[in-house]
Amino acid sequence: MAAPGGMPIYAASARPSLSIMGMDLETLNGHIRNGGTTVSKGDPLKVDDKITEVGTTGNSTGNDLTLK
């Protein structure tokens, strides 16, 4: 979905995976701003921690938020 460049993206969970209706799901943010990531693998997370910023890297035509 289109979003302003540099808009902060916050953690929706304290874990990189969520369990919804018995399914284990992992989240992936795509097209983030170069240099916008504020966490590293293994860092402790809390809900609402800033983790990165919206960008237009890779194969995109404008700033957008891609969650998979």
Contacts in CASP RR format, 6 or more apart in sequence:
PFRMAT RR
TARGET T0000
AUTHOR 0000-0000-0000
METHOD contacts of the structure
MODEL  1
MAAPGGMPIYAASARPSLSIMGMDLETLNGHIRNGGTTVSKGDPLKVDDK
ITEVGTTGNSTGNDLTLK
1 64 0 8 1.000
1 65 0 8 1.000
2 62 0 8 1.000
2 63 0 8 1.000
2 64 0 8 1.000
2 65 0 8 1.000
3 54 0 8 1.000
3 63 0 8 1.000
3 64 0 8 1.000
3 65 0 8 1.000
4 54 0 8 1.000
4 63 0 8 1.000
5 33 0 8 1.000
5 53 0 8 1.000
5 54 0 8 1.000
5 55 0 8 1.000
5 56 0 8 1.000
5 63 0 8 1.000
6 33 0 8 1.000
6 36 0 8 1.000
6 53 0 8 1.000
6 54 0 8 1.000
6 55 0 8 1.000
6 63 0 8 1.000
7 53 0 8 1.000
7 54 0 8 1.000
7 63 0 8 1.000
7 65 0 8 1.000
8 50 0 8 1.000
8 52 0 8 1.000
8 53 0 8 1.000
9 29 0 8 1.000
9 32 0 8 1.000
9 50 0 8 1.000
9 51 0 8 1.000
9 52 0 8 1.000
9 53 0 8 1.000
9 54 0 8 1.000
9 65 0 8 1.000
10 47 0 8 1.000
10 48 0 8 1.000
10 49 0 8 1.000
10 50 0 8 1.000
10 51 0 8 1.000
11 45 0 8 1.000
11 46 0 8 1.000
11 47 0 8 1.000
11 48 0 8 1.000
11 49 0 8 1.000
11 50 0 8 1.000
11 51 0 8 1.000
12 18 0 8 1.000
12 27 0 8 1.000
12 47 0 8 1.000
13 27 0 8 1.000
13 45 0 8 1.000
13 47 0 8 1.000
14 44 0 8 1.000
14 45 0 8 1.000
14 46 0 8 1.000
14 47 0 8 1.000
15 45 0 8 1.000
16 26 0 8 1.000
16 27 0 8 1.000
16 45 0 8 1.000
17 24 0 8 1.000
17 25 0 8 1.000
17 26 0 8 1.000
17 27 0 8 1.000
18 24 0 8 1.000
18 25 0 8 1.000
18 26 0 8 1.000
18 27 0 8 1.000
19 25 0 8 1.000
27 67 0 8 1.000
27 68 0 8 1.000
28 67 0 8 1.000
28 68 0 8 1.000
29 51 0 8 1.000
29 52 0 8 1.000
29 65 0 8 1.000
29 66 0 8 1.000
29 67 0 8 1.000
30 57 0 8 1.000
30 66 0 8 1.000
30 67 0 8 1.000
30 68 0 8 1.000
31 54 0 8 1.000
31 55 0 8 1.000
31 56 0 8 1.000
31 57 0 8 1.000
31 58 0 8 1.000
31 60 0 8 1.000
31 63 0 8 1.000
31 64 0 8 1.000
31 65 0 8 1.000
31 66 0 8 1.000
32 52 0 8 1.000
32 53 0 8 1.000
32 54 0 8 1.000
32 55 0 8 1.000
32 57 0 8 1.000
33 52 0 8 1.000
33 53 0 8 1.000
33 54 0 8 1.000
33 55 0 8 1.000
33 56 0 8 1.000
33 57 0 8 1.000
34 55 0 8 1.000
34 57 0 8 1.000
35 53 0 8 1.000
36 52 0 8 1.000
36 53 0 8 1.000
37 51 0 8 1.000
37 52 0 8 1.000
37 53 0 8 1.000
38 50 0 8 1.000
38 51 0 8 1.000
38 52 0 8 1.000
39 45 0 8 1.000
39 49 0 8 1.000
39 51 0 8 1.000
39 52 0 8 1.000
45 51 0 8 1.000
54 63 0 8 1.000
54 64 0 8 1.000
54 65 0 8 1.000
55 62 0 8 1.000
55 63 0 8 1.000
55 64 0 8 1.000
56 62 0 8 1.000
56 63 0 8 1.000
56 64 0 8 1.000
60 66 0 8 1.000
END
